[in-house]
Amino acid sequence: MLLSGEQLELTSGNQAVVVATVGATLRSYAVRGRPVIDGFAADEVCPGGRGQVLMPWPNRVADGKYELAGALHQLPIDEPELGHAIHGLVRWAEWRVEHQTAESVRLRHRLMPRPGYPFALDLSVEYRLSSEGLVVVFGAMNVGSASCPFGAGAHPYFTFGRSIDRVNLRVNAASRLQLDARSIPRGRRPVEGSDADFRRERAIGDARLDTAFTELDRDREGIARVFLRDGISQLTIWFDRAFPFVQVYTGDTLPDELRRRQGIAVEPMTCAPDAFNNKDGLRIISPGETFQGRWGVTVS
């Protein structure tokens, strides 16, 4: 058996996607034969969160601890170097295929209650190729008897086939989160005047980013966008109002030095890092309540 599970191949025109059933992971996406996603091999354990689905929280929960309705919960610590719980509980779970066509696939996972997260969620992810590119739809339903904290995020890395230093970046965001030495937010700061101000397109250069942006500009339909450009090639990563934050990570701290700065992660998030504690963007989902969020990629 492949380490990333069953490989689900989608094609539409000159687009091709491979989704792995372990983690419902977006393992590869190519257009006209050129990789768009900086992914990984089918027989490789997913490194650096590449293409993974981050539920029921993205990013970190400080010390793995949080309080809800007067009860203190302790999550497993899976970022031992900083001492946090990171990126949710379903990255290494096997997801089942609910429906598949040549151009789309929908996967589902039942997250059962456990120590640290004693809540039940029915989770779904749909990947769909269209004439405008790749569309991803996240869904969740509380199927338990108690209200639960919830967040979601995606973790794709994007590539132009070389170091990201010469890639241009534009993030239409007025603010960023100020992080402490353990990568936990301690407030918001305007991007204006900072090294993180990418409201006007410019080369990434030697900027080291692991930055959560917010107060995003949106169009009339509520869509926010991040732009990456290398010469005449441009990627547009878009996401709807369900995602008020986006993390941009230049990969400087990846364990594999050969992968550093070869791709840039653009991570739509429904909430801030440590939202289980700071409540910034956190959703409390009541029994029977649902969540849905959409994001995607357009190549031009």
Secondary structure, 3 states (H helix, E strand, C coil): CCCCCCEEEEEECCEEEEEECECCEEEEEEECCEECECCCCCCCCCCCCCCEEECCCCCEEHHHEEEECCEEEECCCCECCCCEEECCCCCCCECEEEEECCCEEEEEEEECCECCECCCEEEEEEEEEECCEEEEEEEEEECCCCCEEECCEEECEECCCCCHHHCEEEECEEEEEEECCCCCEEEEEECCCCCCCCCCCEECCCCCCEEEEEEECCCCCCCEEEEEEECCEEEEEEECCCCCEEEEECCCCCCCHHHCCCCEEEEEECCCCCHHHHCCCCEEECCCCEEEEEEEEEEC
